[in-house]
Amino acid sequence: MVRVTVLYNQPEDKAKFDRYFKETHVQKAIKAPGIERIESSTIKSAGDGSASPYYRITEVYFPTDSDFQAFLNSSEGKEALGDLDNFAKGRYTMLIGEVDSVTEKTPARAGTRS
């Protein structure tokens, strides 16, 4: 599985960023082939409780590298990638990785505490 992670820095206008992100950018991205799911989080704070340089993290999952390549080569995928500069130019970092399962949480057995 391929995961594309986009780290968005703090925007100048959060309401404007959120509106464009949700109403325009995501709508373009979901039309592209190959995507299994998109998850996005608004960052509350850094791990130590301090202010985070990031406002939002978005993760886009592709079942296989072939699916990711289909996205990259499609007109919809190119449009979605090109759209990043329309609302976050110079304020995002994109990372592409292969997902490795490190552990799976198993359900607690009856009569035990988890």
N, C-alpha and C positions, 0 to 999 in steps of 0.2 A: 504494500500500500504506500502511495506517495502522499505526503502532506506538504502543502504550501502554507507557510506561516507568514503573516504580514503584521509587523509591529508598527502601529501608528503613533507618532509623537503627539504631544499635546497640541490640539488645534487652537487657533486664535479665537474662533467662535464655535463652541461645542454644539450648540443647537443647529447651526448651519451645517456643520460637519455631519452630525447624526442624520439630519433630514436628507442630505445628498447621499450619504452612505446607504441608508435604508431604502429610500424611494427611487434612487437612480442606479447607484453602483451595484448593489446586490441584485437588483432586477435584471441588469445586463449579464451579470455573472451566471445566474441560474439558467439562462438560456443556452449556455455553452455546453457542448457534449463532454462526457467523461466524468463529470463531477458526481461523487457519491453523496456528499453532504458538505454543508458549510456551517461552521460554528463561530460565534463571535462573542467576545467578552469585553465589557467596559471595565477598566482596571480601577480598583479601589485604592490600592497603595502598593508600595514595594514590599518585599517580604519582611523587612524590619519595621514596617509601619510608616516609613517616610514617604514623601510624595514620589510618585513614579514619573519617569520621563515619558512613559507610554500612556496613551489615553485608551487605546483599544487594541486588542489582538484578535485577528481573524485567522481561522484555520480552514483550509479547503482540502478535502480528502478525495483522492482518486484511487480506485481499486487496484489498478496496475500502472506500470510505466507507460504502457500503450495507451491507456485512457488519458494519462497526463499529456502525452504527445499529441493525441487527438485534440485535446483542449488547446494546446499551444498552436497547433496548425489550423484551427478553425477560425473563421472570421469573427464568430462570437467571442472566442477566447482572446483573440487579438484586441477586440474592442474593449473587453473588460480590463485587460492589462493596460491598455492605453488610457483608459478612463481614470486610472489611479492619479495621474498628474492633474486631472481636472479639479480634484478636491484635496489632494495631499502632496502636491509636488514638493520634493525635497524634505518631506516629513514622514517618510516611511522606510522600513527595511523589510526586504523579502528574503525568506529562507526556504529552501527546498530540501526535504529530507525523506528518507525511507523509514517508515514506522516499524519499530522493533517492539514486540510485546515483552516487557520485562517481567511482569507478574499479572496474574488475574486474581482478583479478590473472590474467594469462594464463600458461598453462603454459610452462615453459622448453622451448626447442627442443632437439632432440637435438644433442649436442656443445657445448652452451653451459652456462655456470654461471648459476644464478639467484641 
